[in-house]
Amino acid sequence: LIADEDGELCEVFGVWQLKKFMGREYMGIVRSTFIISPDGDILKSWDKVRVKGHVNEVLEALQSL
């Protein structure tokens, strides 16, 4: 979990995007998960994450590294 008060990381990771909800369009953060190596490389990413079952997917990916 990373705090990003100024939105800089949202821009870098591409998670600040146009969203649509109930016919309304607005800019917001797309729920995403990243596995980042100690060197800063993105090893795995998921976007538009659905909570149900997601933790198991991430755990499996971590265990396979």
N, C-alpha and C positions, 0 to 999 in steps of 0.2 A: 504494500500500500504506500503510495507516494502522495504527499501534499503538494499542490501546484497552484499556489495563490495567484500568481501572475499569468498563468496559462501558457508559459513557455514550453513546458514539457508536452502539453496537449498538442501544440503545433508540431513539435519535433516527432511525436509518435503518431500524428495524423488522426487523433481521436476527436478533435473539435470539428464537427461536421453538421451539415444540414439534416435536421430530423423532422419527421412528420408525425403528428398525433391528432386524431379527431379532426382532420381537415386543416389543421394549422401547421405552418412551417416555421421553424425557428432553429437557431444555432444552439448546439449543446454537445455534451460529451457522450460519445458512443461507448457503452460499457465494454471494456476490453481487458484482456489479461496478457501479460508478457512474461516469459521466462528470460531473464537477462543474465549473462555470464558475468563473472567477476571482472572480466576485461571490458564489459559494456556491450558485448555483442548480443543481439536478439536471437535466441536459440529457438523459440517457438512463440507464436502469437495466436490469439483468438479475438475476433471482433464480433460485435452484436451478440454478446454473451447472454445466454439464458441461464439463470441460476441453477435450476434443477439439473443435477447430474454433472455440472461443470467441475466441481471440486474433484470428482473422480477422474475426469479427463486430464486435469492438470497434474494430479498425483501420479497417474500412469506415465505421463510425459516426463515428469521429474525422475521417476524410478528407472526410466529407460536411458537416461543420460549417463 
